[in-house]
């Protein structure tokens, strides 16, 4: 990992910090997941199943699963 385009402060030659790249990637992933949740029925059902499993993991199940 010694060959890096970032300086000791984490800034590349364009003046962009590496966390700005990470934030851009996370934001793009969040946009895609939001789109998939509302427009892909299979993905929506998958996420809702995960929420039901998390909700019934030992606390407050109330017959949700």
Secondary structure, DSSP 8 states (H G I E B T S, - for coil): ----SS-TTSB-TTS-BHHHHHHHHHHHHHHHHHHHHHH-HHHHHHHHHHHHHHHTSSS--TT--
